[in-house]
Amino acid sequence: MLLREKILLGVFVLFMCWSPAIPSFVFGQEPRNVKEDTSQTARTKMGLPELIRLALKQNPGLSAIRKEVEVADQGILAAKGEHFGRINLEASDFTYGPDNLPLAMKTLIVEQGRIVRDGAGEHNNNLFSFGGTISIPLYTGGRITNQVRVEELGKELAAHRVAHTRDELIFNVASVYYNILKIQDFIRATQKSKEQLLESKRVVHRRFSVGKAAKVDVLKVNTRLASVKQLLIRFLNARKVLHGVLEVLLGEKVGVSRFVVSGDLRSTSTSLTEQLSLQQVQQQALHRRPELLVVKKEVEMQEKRIRIRFAEHLPNISVKGQAQGVTGDNSKLFAQQFAGVFFSIPLFAGGTIDAKVSQERLRFTKLQHTFTQLTLTITQEVQAAYLNMLEAEQRIAAAQAALDEGKEVLRIEALKVREGKSIIENLLDAQTAQLQAEQNFSAAVADYQIQLMALKKAIGQIEV
């Protein structure tokens, strides 16, 4: 029985080894000719312009703000409709008690000063009333005209809010995009450092095996290698987090995006269309910033609201007409109608109109102060963005010089270690410095691009 089990086990192992359905990595081998997941191959590579266009199309926050423009359109139509007045049709059917019929529905017969017959029994108790009214304003003290203008300004205000939200979205997408490229550069530099450390580890192990290196040198290389591996894991996780942020900005589901971020941070050439001084940039911002334009429109709207409130002091003139008929099942039609011009002027309102006008004027003063404060804030934001851009530009040159020197130092130290003319600490220090220089350069380039986009946003001229 034991022999039979051994034979069956041998046949099973032989079958497993020869079966093409079993992947090679089960036996500790590297998989070969493994096809990538279709969900990965189907994803589109997208640069910054494509990402921005997708965000402008799909971002739900921007879509919600755009609806304000449509709401304002309907407000304009509603305000203009006040010019045309109102036409109402009315109809009713009532049931009265025998003694409660309207006087108009009773036929009175009077003989020698006394009622012989009131006619109540000649009708049933159901009365039907129908008619209509018409009212057309002729003069309202400018209330309707000013309200129309308020709604039109509201539409312009909504458009400026859309522009502000759009600029914020573009800046956020660009900021995340450049940070992703920066992290990808960090990952490449860290992987390169890892490969260099693996080579250093191989050299030190070889020297240690022949007695030319101490055990502590091996431990130092292993410690540094473990540190670099942990750094690589942290960068990979940071890239995933940034991808999630970008997916939210694009209106995509987190973790199931249909795109791959493409681009090379060091080949970006975004720049201002023209070189301007700080004062020129600040002046442009005061004419272009959507937030400032929003407050300007709010000030204009508040002026119109003051006029609307003050119009309550002025008379109202309108044309009104009414036609109405009343009948019952067994009665004749009793009809009445009238038409004319009506004039109404408020004489006393307990001070409520003056209080409302004062309230609107105080709001107007508040908006003026808000406009002044926002002007100062925008001027400071432009200055900060302008100086930050210049600082980032200077950092690029310094980081490039440090990177070139770090590469040369690392090359020399690696050569000296191979020839046994230097200690391992110098090589590890050179590798650390070179990795830091790589990161500093990538960070400087990314910061420059972000600050350049921040300056465009501060000016109010972000374009796709």
Secondary structure, DSSP 8 states (H G I E B T S, - for coil): -HHHHHHHHHHHHHHHHH-TTS-GGGGT----S----HHHHT-EEE-HHHHHHHHHHH-HHHHHHHHHHHHHHHHHHHHHGGGG-EEEEEEEEEE--TT---GGG---EEETTEEEE--GGGS-SEEEEEEEEEEEEEE-TTHHHHHHHHHHHHHHHHHHHHHHHHHHHHHHHHHHHHHHHHHHHHHHHHHHHHHHHHHHHHHHHHHHHTTSS-HHHHHHHHHHHHHHHHHHHHHHHHHHHHHHHHHHHTT--TT--SEEE---GGG-----SS---HHHHHHHHHHH-HHHHHHHHHHHHHHHHHHHHHGGGS-EEEEEEEEEEEEETTS--EEEEEEEEEEE-----TTHHHHHHHHHHHHHHHHHHHHHHHHHHHHHHHHHHHHHHHHHHHHHHHHHHHHHHHHHHHHHHHHHHHTT-S-HHHHHHHHHHHHHHHHHHHHHHHHHHHHHHHHHHHHT----
